[in-house]
Amino acid sequence: MDPITASVFSILFFIIFVATIVSIVRNPNHGVLGKFIWILVAFFLSLLGTILWLVFGRGRVRR
């Protein structure tokens, strides 16, 4: 993989990670400890942590 492609993927992943952290912090379904644990999961499991948050962590979405 050339350096430019790697840089683009790194920037894209960083944006997705920041959006995940913002989503965790703004979610009203979890307390402080739950949010802290989800942030640790997202940080240490990277892309898998983000996917886990989207599938299991968000809870019910109000319409």
C-alpha positions in Angstrom: 0.0 0.0 0.0 1.5 3.3 -1.0 1.9 6.1 1.7 -0.9 8.3 0.3 -3.5 5.6 0.5 -2.4 4.7 4.0 -2.6 8.3 5.1 -6.2 8.6 3.7 -7.3 5.5 5.5 -5.7 6.7 8.7 -7.5 10.0 8.5 -10.8 8.3 7.6 -10.4 5.9 10.6 -9.6 8.8 12.9 -12.8 10.6 11.8 -14.9 7.5 12.4 -13.3 7.0 15.8 -14.0 10.6 16.9 -17.6 10.3 15.7 -17.9 7.1 17.8 -16.6 8.8 20.9 -18.9 11.7 20.4 -21.8 9.3 19.9 -20.9 7.5 23.1 -20.6 10.7 25.2 -23.9 12.1 23.9 -25.9 8.8 24.4 -28.4 9.1 27.2 -28.9 5.3 27.6 -25.7 4.8 29.6 -24.3 6.2 32.9 -20.8 7.5 33.4 -19.3 4.1 34.0 -21.0 2.6 31.0 -19.8 5.4 28.8 -16.3 5.0 30.1 -16.3 1.2 29.4 -17.6 1.8 25.9 -14.9 4.4 25.3 -12.3 1.9 26.4 -13.8 -0.8 24.2 -13.8 1.5 21.2 -10.2 2.6 21.9 -8.6 -0.8 22.5 -10.6 -2.7 19.8 -10.4 0.1 17.2 -12.7 -0.7 14.3 -14.3 -3.7 16.0 -15.1 -1.6 19.0 -16.8 1.0 16.7 -18.9 -1.8 15.1 -19.8 -3.2 18.5 -20.9 0.2 19.7 -23.1 0.7 16.6 -24.7 -2.8 16.9 -25.0 -3.2 20.7 -24.2 0.0 22.5 -26.5 2.6 21.1 -29.7 1.1 22.4 -33.1 2.1 21.1 -33.1 5.0 18.7 -36.1 7.3 19.4 -38.1 8.3 16.4 
